[in-house]
Amino acid sequence: MPESERVYLNGRLLRRGDGADYTVDYERGHVAFTPEIPIGVESRVIVEYQVIDAGMRSRLMGIESRVSLAEGVSVGTTLIRESDRPALSPGITSVHRQLGVVYATYTPWSNARISGEFALSDRDMGSGRGFRMDGAWKARNFEVTGRFRQVGANFEAFERLDRGQAAGRWGWQADTARTAQREGEMAVRWDLGKAFFVTGEYGRHLGAVRTDRKSVGIHSPVGMYRYESLGRGSGGTRRHEGQVEVSVGGIVPGFRFSLENGVGDGVGSSSLFYATRPRVLPQGIDKQELVWHMGVGERRNWSWVSELKYRKFRQRETVWQDSLRGWLHTHRAQMTNWRGWIFSGSYTHGKIHIGREHQQMTHLGRVRLGHNRPGSSHQITYRVSSTRVSQPIFVEVASGLGEYIWEDANGDGLRDVEEFVPDVDGNYVRVYDYGQFAPARDGALGMRVEIDFRRLIGDEHILSVVALDASLRAERQIAVGTRHAAPWDLFGFDADAGILGARRDGLVRLYLFRYHRRGSLRLTARVRDQVNRALYGGAAEVFVQGGVLGKLRPVNRLELETEFDLGHRAREGAGAFAYRIDGANGALRCAFRSAHKWYLRLGVLSGRDWERIRALRVWHAGVQPEVIYALPGRGRLRGRLDWTRVWATDTAPLFLGLARGNRQGQNWAWRLGMDYRFGKYVSARVMYDGRVRPARQTIHLGRVEMRAVF
């Protein structure tokens, strides 16, 4: 569903928007990060989104409670029920499942705690049970913790996220078969002094494969060391990691290492194979990582850090042989709060040897420069890196059965991507193999300027009514050997040969009387160009838009708003995905806030789209009333209705974002909601959304949430 996504970068939730962290192209399912959000090999990106099955009706209900019975004793329950029923497809089987949990916590002393949990799950495939108990006891300088967990073969909880951290404790490859599982762990910690302690852990996991886990560690003010052993089936995995760091004046040198070895069944549980299991695992795996680093100026307004990293991976078939090794050195400089200036820069260079012959070179440079003062803000970011992008593969077929022919334009005998041209009597077909990537260079530029002349030069000057916000974001992927990734190159847009992908987005907003109490005016101009060789035949796209937004407050409780914009968007080519669309949209809104807690808003919208390639004209008009009733100190009630009518010169289904995504005929959408606080500890939220499109099934989405704190 559009606007239902949640994007995480290394566990941090990002914000969607032009001036935020990322934007989404829902038509092609493409997430574009802004240049200020660097994405590297070490980045972990997670995207969650909602999917509606047109043939099912889903319901999810849950209740949770917790109460304290006495000092140190508390119990709670959780009940969850979910059902999927067929709406229009009688051949689809209904699915029901539910989960009930009872849990309790007992704290007999301030340094001791015992907690337990018992759960029952029920689904069409059968019912299952789960049990968990853990406890902790802490003396003056000694602490003991324990944990036991047991689940049945048919037990199913409601977790739908990757539990990678939990799987990593017992080997990264979790049990794929639904079997009964049993886990037990015990850990101790002994404090020997300030920031100096020793730890030890032992655990056992019984499932499809038995795993025994042992770990010892020592921590000191200048470093740490930890050893872990995983015995899994007929093999095992061993890990060593440590770190040493000292401070000599303003210089902080340090060293850290990570060693891992896996043999037999332990190879599949190593960190090298946690993402996917290859068809054939080697007999053994060995990983080494050594890092030397040095920092200067830590905890000051300037700092410098240099780091040298060495990695080596070895696989064993019959004898040990080098499979991959590489060096990586990084230098980072940062300056903050020096007369309003902010600067940061980094450069990373790496060399990877694969086997004894092939090697790769990687580069990554980042620069950020900014200046802030009252009424003015400037920021510039630039990133350049060597990367690898997916390339189309051309497969030869019989003459006349293909769509492309190969013409050796440069006479080198190599089948370059640019030398394949469409032909009705072709003998090549175009496919994509995302397991093969071509080396490329990636450059990204971000610029933003914000000026508020009122705060900059005062209220007396004629320019005090003007405020400006301008930004430019550009990114380009080019083939190796093409030199068009410098900052000055990214100001323009290029889709010629050698450009594997490019995007440029420029936005300028001019405000008049931006913070005036009676009225304001905003002028907007935007241009966006993009091309992706892997989509729509590599055709370039362009989007140009200009708009004006005016607000007027004739009286204190009344606000009038008018908006009008003109736009042009096009995609080159002559296929099914080519288009040239000219659009015009206008809106008039009126908002009134009464003295009796009512907030009323009414919007009238209209627009026209003209798709020139297909000679298709589309008109749309709509009304959007909205009512909000405030409950002082309690919450609010709100309701909104969207009605849109669409006319077109052709009965073909509308696509390409025509008529703001609506279909021919009458389109309805509505939302009802309530936020209410019953008391100091109890609150509730109710949301209901509906949508009706011509020749489409009606969609209903409902959500009820109640919270109570005891």
C-alpha positions in Angstrom: 0.0 0.0 0.0 1.3 3.5 -0.8 2.6 5.4 2.2 2.5 2.3 4.4 6.3 1.7 4.2 8.8 2.1 7.1 12.4 2.3 6.1 15.2 1.6 8.6 18.9 2.2 8.1 21.0 0.3 10.6 18.0 0.1 13.0 17.2 3.8 12.7 13.8 4.8 11.3 14.1 7.2 8.3 11.7 10.0 7.3 10.1 10.1 3.8 10.0 13.4 1.9 11.8 15.7 -0.5 13.7 17.4 2.3 14.0 14.4 4.5 15.9 11.1 4.1 14.4 9.2 1.2 11.7 9.3 -1.5 9.6 6.4 -3.0 8.5 5.8 -6.5 5.5 3.5 -5.9 5.0 2.8 -9.6 8.4 1.0 -9.9 8.9 0.1 -6.3 12.1 2.2 -6.0 13.5 3.8 -2.9 15.9 6.7 -3.5 18.0 7.9 -0.6 19.2 11.5 -0.5 22.9 12.2 -0.8 23.0 13.1 2.9 22.2 9.5 3.7 25.3 7.5 2.7 24.7 3.8 1.8 27.7 1.6 1.8 28.5 -2.1 1.9 28.2 -2.1 5.7 24.7 -0.6 5.6 21.7 -2.7 6.6 18.5 -1.4 5.0 15.1 -2.8 6.1 11.8 -1.8 4.4 8.5 -2.9 5.9 5.2 -2.3 4.1 1.6 -3.5 4.1 0.0 -5.7 1.4 -3.7 -6.1 0.9 -4.9 -9.4 -0.7 -7.8 -8.5 -2.9 -9.4 -11.9 -2.2 -9.2 -11.9 1.6 -10.6 -10.0 4.5 -8.3 -9.7 7.4 -9.0 -9.0 11.1 -6.5 -8.6 13.9 -7.6 -8.1 17.5 -5.5 -8.0 20.6 -5.7 -7.2 24.3 -3.0 -6.9 26.9 -3.2 -6.3 30.6 -0.9 -6.2 33.6 -1.5 -5.8 37.3 0.6 -5.8 40.5 -0.9 -8.2 43.1 1.6 -7.4 45.9 5.0 -5.8 46.5 7.3 -7.5 44.1 4.6 -9.6 42.4 2.9 -8.8 39.1 1.0 -10.9 36.5 -0.3 -10.1 33.0 -2.0 -11.6 30.0 -2.0 -11.1 26.3 -4.6 -12.4 23.8 -4.2 -12.0 20.0 -6.6 -13.3 17.3 -6.2 -13.0 13.6 -8.4 -14.2 10.8 -8.3 -14.2 7.0 -11.6 -14.9 5.2 -12.2 -15.0 1.5 -14.2 -12.0 0.2 -15.0 -12.8 -3.4 -13.0 -16.0 -4.0 -14.9 -19.0 -2.5 -12.0 -21.4 -3.5 -9.7 -19.8 -1.0 -9.5 -21.4 2.5 -10.1 -19.3 5.6 -7.2 -19.0 8.0 -7.6 -18.4 11.7 -5.0 -18.3 14.4 -4.8 -17.0 18.0 -2.3 -16.7 20.8 -2.8 -16.5 24.5 0.0 -15.7 27.0 0.1 -15.6 30.8 3.2 -14.1 32.4 4.3 -13.3 35.9 7.3 -11.6 37.7 8.4 -12.2 41.3 11.0 -10.1 43.0 11.6 -11.5 46.5 14.6 -9.2 47.2 16.0 -6.1 45.6 18.9 -8.2 44.1 16.8 -11.2 42.9 14.2 -11.6 40.2 12.3 -14.5 38.7 9.9 -14.3 35.7 8.0 -16.8 33.7 5.7 -17.0 30.7 3.3 -19.7 29.4 1.7 -19.4 25.9 -0.8 -21.4 23.8 -1.2 -21.0 20.1 -3.9 -22.4 17.9 -4.1 -22.5 14.1 -5.7 -24.7 11.5 -2.5 -26.9 11.3 -2.8 -27.6 15.1 -2.1 -26.2 18.5 1.2 -25.7 20.3 2.6 -24.7 23.7 5.5 -22.5 24.7 7.1 -21.9 28.1 9.9 -19.6 29.2 11.5 -18.8 32.6 14.4 -16.6 33.5 16.0 -15.3 36.7 18.8 -13.2 38.0 20.6 -12.8 41.3 23.2 -10.2 42.1 25.5 -9.9 45.1 28.0 -7.1 45.8 30.4 -7.9 43.0 28.9 -11.1 41.6 25.9 -11.7 39.3 24.3 -14.9 38.0 21.5 -15.0 35.3 19.7 -18.0 33.9 17.1 -18.6 31.1 15.1 -21.6 29.9 12.8 -21.8 26.9 10.8 -24.6 25.4 8.3 -24.5 22.5 6.3 -27.3 20.8 6.5 -28.3 17.1 3.2 -26.6 16.3 3.7 -23.5 18.4 3.5 -20.3 16.4 3.9 -16.8 17.7 3.1 -13.6 15.9 6.7 -12.4 15.2 7.1 -11.5 11.6 10.5 -9.9 11.7 13.9 -11.4 11.2 15.3 -12.6 14.5 18.9 -12.5 13.3 20.4 -11.6 16.7 18.7 -14.5 18.4 19.7 -16.9 15.6 23.3 -15.7 15.8 23.7 -17.0 19.4 23.1 -20.6 18.2 24.6 -20.3 14.7 23.2 -18.0 12.1 21.2 -20.6 10.3 18.0 -21.1 12.3 16.0 -24.4 12.1 14.0 -24.3 8.9 11.8 -27.3 9.9 9.0 -26.9 12.5 10.3 -29.0 15.4 10.2 -28.9 19.1 12.9 -26.7 20.5 14.5 -26.4 23.9 17.0 -23.8 25.1 18.9 -23.3 28.3 21.5 -20.7 29.3 23.5 -19.6 32.3 25.8 -16.6 32.7 28.0 -15.2 35.4 29.8 -11.9 35.9 32.5 -11.1 38.5 33.5 -7.5 39.1 37.2 -7.2 40.1 37.5 -3.5 40.1 36.4 -0.3 38.4 35.6 -1.1 34.8 37.3 -4.5 35.2 35.3 -7.7 35.2 35.2 -11.3 34.0 32.2 -13.1 32.3 31.3 -16.7 31.5 28.4 -18.2 29.7 27.1 -21.7 28.9 24.1 -22.8 26.9 22.5 -25.6 25.0 19.9 -25.6 22.2 18.0 -28.7 21.1 16.1 -28.7 17.9 16.8 -30.0 14.4 20.5 -29.8 15.4 22.0 -29.8 18.8 24.1 -26.7 19.6 26.3 -26.2 22.7 27.5 -22.7 23.3 30.4 -21.7 25.6 31.8 -18.2 26.1 34.4 -16.4 28.4 35.5 -12.8 28.4 37.5 -10.3 30.3 37.0 -6.5 30.2 39.5 -3.8 31.5 39.7 0.0 31.2 42.1 -0.4 28.2 40.5 -3.3 26.3 38.6 -6.5 26.2 38.9 -10.1 25.0 36.1 -12.7 24.3 36.2 -16.3 23.2 33.1 -18.2 22.1 32.7 -21.8 20.9 29.6 -23.3 19.2 29.5 -27.1 18.9 26.9 -27.9 16.2 26.3 -31.5 15.0 29.5 -33.0 13.7 31.3 -29.6 13.5 31.7 -26.4 15.3 32.5 -22.7 15.2 35.1 -20.8 17.2 35.3 -17.0 17.5 37.9 -14.7 19.1 37.5 -11.0 19.4 39.4 -8.3 21.3 40.2 -4.7 21.5 42.9 -2.5 23.0 42.8 1.3 23.2 44.9 3.8 25.2 45.1 7.6 25.4 48.5 9.3 25.2 47.9 13.0 25.5 45.5 14.0 22.7 46.4 10.9 20.6 44.3 7.7 21.0 45.9 4.7 19.2 44.1 1.3 19.2 43.9 -2.2 17.8 41.1 -4.7 17.5 40.8 -8.2 16.0 38.1 -10.7 15.1 38.9 -14.3 14.2 36.4 -17.0 13.3 36.9 -20.7 12.3 34.2 -23.2 11.3 34.5 -26.8 10.3 31.9 -29.5 9.3 28.3 -28.5 10.3 29.8 -25.3 11.9 30.4 -23.8 8.5 26.7 -23.1 7.9 26.5 -21.5 11.3 29.4 -19.1 10.7 28.7 -15.3 10.2 29.9 -15.6 6.6 26.8 -17.6 5.6 24.1 -16.1 7.8 22.3 -14.3 4.9 22.0 -17.3 2.6 23.1 -20.9 2.5 25.0 -21.9 -0.7 24.1 -25.1 -2.5 27.5 -26.6 -1.6 29.2 -25.6 1.6 33.0 -25.9 1.9 34.5 -28.3 4.4 35.9 -25.4 6.4 36.0 -21.7 6.6 38.4 -19.3 8.2 37.9 -15.5 8.7 40.5 -13.0 10.0 40.0 -9.3 10.5 42.6 -7.0 12.0 42.1 -3.2 12.5 44.6 -0.5 13.5 43.3 3.0 14.2 44.5 6.3 15.6 42.4 9.3 16.6 43.5 12.9 17.3 41.3 15.7 18.8 38.6 13.5 20.3 35.9 15.5 22.3 37.0 18.8 20.6 35.4 20.8 17.9 37.8 19.2 15.4 39.1 15.6 15.1 41.0 13.3 12.8 40.7 9.5 12.7 42.8 7.1 10.5 42.1 3.4 10.2 43.8 0.4 8.5 41.8 -2.8 8.1 43.0 -6.2 6.9 40.5 -9.0 6.1 41.2 -12.5 4.9 38.8 -15.4 4.1 39.8 -18.9 3.4 37.8 -21.9 2.3 38.9 -25.6 2.5 37.9 -28.2 0.0 40.8 -30.7 0.3 43.5 -28.3 1.5 43.4 -24.7 2.7 43.6 -22.2 -0.1 43.4 -18.4 -0.2 40.0 -17.4 -1.5 39.7 -13.7 -0.6 41.8 -11.1 1.1 41.9 -7.3 1.1 43.2 -4.1 2.7 41.1 -1.1 3.5 42.3 2.3 4.8 40.0 5.1 5.9 40.7 8.7 6.9 38.1 11.0 8.5 38.2 14.6 9.5 35.6 16.7 11.2 35.1 20.2 12.4 32.1 21.6 14.2 30.9 24.9 15.5 33.8 27.1 14.2 32.3 30.5 13.5 29.1 28.8 12.3 31.0 26.4 9.9 30.6 22.7 9.9 32.9 20.4 7.9 33.4 16.7 7.6 35.2 14.6 5.1 36.3 11.0 4.7 38.2 8.9 2.1 38.3 5.1 1.9 40.4 3.1 -0.4 40.4 -0.7 -0.6 42.0 -3.5 -2.6 40.6 -7.0 -2.7 42.4 -10.0 -4.1 40.2 -13.0 -5.2 42.2 -16.1 -5.7 45.6 -15.4 -7.1 44.8 -13.5 -10.2 41.7 -11.3 -10.0 41.7 -8.1 -7.9 39.2 -5.2 -7.3 39.8 -1.6 -6.3 37.2 0.4 -4.4 37.1 4.1 -3.5 34.7 6.1 -1.4 34.9 9.8 -0.7 32.5 12.0 1.2 32.5 15.7 1.9 30.0 17.8 3.8 30.3 21.6 4.2 27.7 23.8 5.9 27.3 27.2 7.5 24.5 28.3 9.8 23.7 31.8 11.1 20.4 33.5 12.0 18.3 33.8 8.9 20.7 31.8 6.6 21.7 28.2 6.2 23.9 26.5 3.6 24.8 22.9 3.1 26.8 21.0 0.5 27.4 17.3 0.4 29.3 15.2 -2.2 30.0 11.5 -2.4 31.9 9.5 -5.0 32.5 5.8 -4.9 33.4 2.8 -7.0 30.5 0.3 -7.1 29.1 -2.5 -9.1 25.6 -2.4 -10.8 23.5 -5.0 -12.5 24.0 -5.2 -16.3 21.6 -6.7 -18.9 22.7 -10.0 -20.4 22.0 -10.8 -24.1 21.4 -14.5 -24.9 21.7 -15.7 -28.5 18.7 -17.5 -30.0 17.7 -18.6 -33.5 17.3 -16.0 -36.1 13.9 -14.3 -36.1 13.1 -15.4 -32.5 15.0 -12.6 -30.9 14.5 -8.9 -30.5 18.0 -7.5 -30.9 21.0 -7.9 -33.2 24.6 -7.3 -32.4 26.7 -4.8 -34.4 30.4 -4.7 -33.6 30.6 -0.9 -33.8 34.2 -0.5 -32.5 35.6 -3.7 -34.1 37.0 -5.1 -30.9 35.0 -8.3 -31.1 33.5 -7.8 -27.7 29.7 -7.8 -27.2 29.2 -4.4 -25.4 25.8 -3.5 -24.1 25.7 -0.4 -26.3 26.2 -2.5 -29.5 22.9 -4.4 -29.2 20.1 -2.6 -31.2 16.4 -3.6 -31.6 15.6 -5.5 -34.8 12.5 -7.5 -35.9 14.8 -10.2 -37.3 17.0 -10.3 -34.2 18.8 -13.3 -32.9 19.4 -12.1 -29.3 17.0 -11.7 -26.4 17.6 -9.4 -23.4 17.6 -10.8 -19.9 18.8 -9.7 -16.5 21.1 -11.8 -14.3 21.3 -10.0 -11.0 24.1 -12.3 -9.9 26.5 -10.5 -12.3 27.4 -6.9 -11.9 29.5 -4.5 -13.9 32.0 -2.1 -12.3 30.8 1.5 -12.1 31.4 4.8 -10.4 28.7 6.5 -8.3 28.6 10.2 -7.7 26.0 12.1 -5.5 25.6 15.8 -4.9 23.3 17.5 -2.4 22.9 21.3 -2.0 20.5 23.3 0.1 20.2 27.1 0.8 17.7 28.6 3.1 17.5 32.4 3.5 15.0 34.4 5.6 15.7 38.1 4.9 13.5 39.2 7.8 15.9 37.6 10.3 19.0 38.3 8.2 18.6 42.1 7.6 15.7 43.1 9.8 12.1 44.2 9.4 12.8 47.7 7.9 14.2 46.5 4.6 12.0 45.9 1.6 13.3 42.3 1.3 12.1 41.4 4.8 8.9 39.9 3.3 11.0 37.4 1.2 12.2 34.0 2.2 14.0 31.5 -0.1 14.5 27.7 0.1 16.4 26.1 -2.8 17.8 22.6 -3.0 19.5 20.3 -5.6 20.0 16.6 -5.3 21.7 14.6 -8.0 23.1 11.1 -8.4 24.8 9.4 -11.3 26.2 5.9 -12.0 28.6 5.8 -14.9 30.6 3.0 -16.5 34.3 2.7 -15.7 36.4 5.0 -18.0 33.7 7.7 -18.3 34.6 10.9 -16.5 31.4 12.6 -15.7 31.0 12.1 -11.9 32.7 15.3 -10.6 30.5 17.8 -8.6 30.3 20.2 -11.5 29.1 17.4 -13.8 26.2 16.6 -11.5 24.6 20.1 -12.0 23.4 18.9 -15.4 21.7 15.8 -16.6 23.1 13.3 -19.0 21.6 10.1 -20.5 24.2 9.3 -23.1 26.1 6.1 -23.5 28.2 5.3 -20.5 25.5 6.5 -18.0 24.1 3.5 -16.2 21.7 5.5 -14.1 21.2 9.1 -13.2 18.8 11.3 -11.2 18.6 15.1 -10.7 16.0 16.9 -8.6 16.0 20.7 -8.3 13.5 22.5 -6.1 13.1 26.3 -5.5 10.5 27.8 -3.2 10.0 31.6 -2.8 7.9 32.8 0.1 6.3 36.2 0.4 5.0 37.2 3.9 5.9 33.7 5.1 5.0 34.2 8.7 2.4 37.0 8.2 -0.7 36.7 10.4 -3.1 37.8 7.6 -1.8 36.1 4.5 1.1 34.6 2.6 2.2 33.5 -0.8 4.4 30.7 -2.0 5.9 30.1 -5.5 7.3 26.7 -6.3 9.4 25.5 -9.3 10.6 21.9 -9.6 12.5 20.0 -12.3 13.3 16.3 -12.1 15.2 14.1 -14.6 16.1 10.4 -14.2 17.1 7.4 -16.2 17.7 3.8 -15.2 19.0 1.4 -17.8 17.4 -1.6 -16.0 13.9 -0.2 -16.3 11.6 0.7 -19.2 14.2 0.0 -21.8 16.6 2.6 -20.3 14.4 5.5 -21.4 15.0 8.9 -19.8 12.2 10.7 -17.8 11.6 14.4 -17.2 9.2 16.1 -14.8 8.7 19.9 -14.7 6.3 21.6 -12.4 5.4 25.2 -11.3 2.9 26.2 -8.8 1.5 28.9 -6.5 -0.1 28.6 -3.1 -1.8 31.5 -1.4 -3.3 31.8 2.1 -5.6 34.5 3.4 -7.0 35.1 6.9 -9.7 37.7 6.6 -10.8 37.1 10.3 -9.2 35.3 13.1 -11.1 32.0 12.8 -11.3 31.8 9.0 -8.6 30.8 6.6 -8.8 30.6 2.8 -6.3 28.8 0.7 -6.0 28.5 -3.1 -3.5 26.4 -5.0 -2.7 26.1 -8.7 0.0 24.2 -10.5 1.1 23.3 -14.1 3.2 20.3 -14.9 4.8 18.3 -17.7 6.2 14.8 -17.4 7.5 12.5 -20.2 9.3 9.3 -20.7 11.1 8.8 -24.0 10.5 6.0 -26.4 7.5 4.6 -28.2 6.6 1.5 -26.2 3.8 0.8 -23.7 5.6 2.7 -20.9 6.4 5.9 -23.0 4.3 8.9 -22.3 4.0 12.7 -22.6 1.6 14.2 -20.1 0.7 17.8 -19.6 -1.3 18.5 -16.5 -3.0 21.4 -14.7 -4.6 21.2 -11.2 -6.3 23.7 -9.0 -7.8 23.6 -5.5 -9.7 26.0 -3.2 -9.9 25.3 0.5 -11.7 26.9 3.3 -11.0 26.2 7.0 -13.1 27.6 9.9 -12.3 27.1 13.6 -15.3 27.9 15.8 -15.3 28.9 19.5 -17.1 25.6 20.3 -14.3 23.2 19.7 -15.3 22.6 16.0 -12.8 22.7 13.1 -14.4 22.6 9.7 -12.5 22.3 6.4 -13.8 22.1 2.9 -11.8 21.6 -0.3 -12.8 21.7 -3.9 -10.3 20.3 -6.5 -10.2 20.0 -10.2 -7.7 19.2 -12.9 -6.9 18.1 -16.4 -4.3 15.7 -17.8 -3.5 15.4 -21.5 -1.5 12.3 -22.6 -0.3 13.4 -26.1 1.1 10.0 -27.4 -2.3 8.3 -27.0 -4.3 11.5 -27.6 -6.0 10.8 -24.2 -7.6 13.6 -22.2 -8.7 13.2 -18.6 -10.7 15.6 -16.4 -11.3 15.2 -12.7 -13.1 17.1 -10.0 -13.5 16.4 -6.4 -14.8 17.6 -3.0 -13.0 17.0 0.3 -14.9 17.9 3.5 -13.3 17.3 6.9 -14.6 17.8 10.4 -12.7 17.7 13.7 -14.2 18.1 17.1 -11.8 18.7 20.0 -12.3 17.2 23.4 -10.2 19.4 25.7 -8.0 17.3 27.8 -9.4 14.1 26.4 -8.7 13.9 22.7 -10.6 14.6 19.4 -12.9 13.1 16.9 -12.3 13.5 13.2 -14.0 12.5 9.9 -12.9 13.1 6.3 -14.6 12.3 3.0 -12.9 12.4 -0.5 -15.1 12.2 -3.6 -13.6 12.4 -7.1 -15.3 12.1 -10.4 -13.2 11.3 -13.5 -14.0 11.8 -17.2 -11.9 10.6 -20.1 -12.0 10.5 -23.9 -11.2 6.8 -23.9 -12.6 3.9 -21.9 -9.2 2.3 -21.5 -8.0 1.9 -17.9 -6.1 4.9 -16.7 -2.5 4.5 -15.6 0.7 6.5 -15.4 -0.7 8.5 -12.5 -3.4 10.1 -14.5 -6.2 11.9 -12.5 -4.1 11.5 -9.4 -4.4 7.7 -9.5 -8.2 7.6 -9.7 -10.3 5.6 -12.2 -13.0 6.7 -14.6 -16.3 7.3 -12.8 -16.9 8.1 -9.1 -14.1 7.4 -6.6 -14.8 7.5 -2.9 -12.5 7.4 0.1 -13.3 8.2 3.7 -11.7 8.1 7.2 -13.2 8.1 10.6 -11.1 8.3 13.8 -11.1 9.0 17.5 -8.3 9.6 20.0 -9.7 9.6 23.6 -8.2 9.5 27.1 -10.6 8.0 29.6 -8.5 8.8 32.5 -4.9 9.3 33.7 -3.9 5.7 32.9 -6.3 4.6 30.1 -6.4 5.8 26.5 -7.9 4.5 23.3 -7.6 5.1 19.5 -10.0 4.0 16.8 -9.3 4.4 13.0 -11.4 3.3 10.1 -10.6 3.8 6.4 -12.6 2.9 3.3 -12.0 3.2 -0.4 -14.2 2.5 -3.4 -13.0 2.6 -7.0 -15.0 1.8 -10.2 -14.7 -1.9 -11.1 -12.7 -2.6 -8.0 -13.4 -4.3 -4.8 -14.2 -2.1 -1.8 -11.4 -1.9 0.7 -12.0 -1.5 4.4 -9.2 -1.0 7.0 -10.0 -0.8 10.7 -7.9 -0.5 13.8 -8.8 -0.3 17.5 -6.1 0.2 20.2 -6.6 0.6 23.9 -3.9 1.1 26.5 -4.1 0.9 30.3 -1.3 1.5 32.7 -1.6 0.1 36.3 
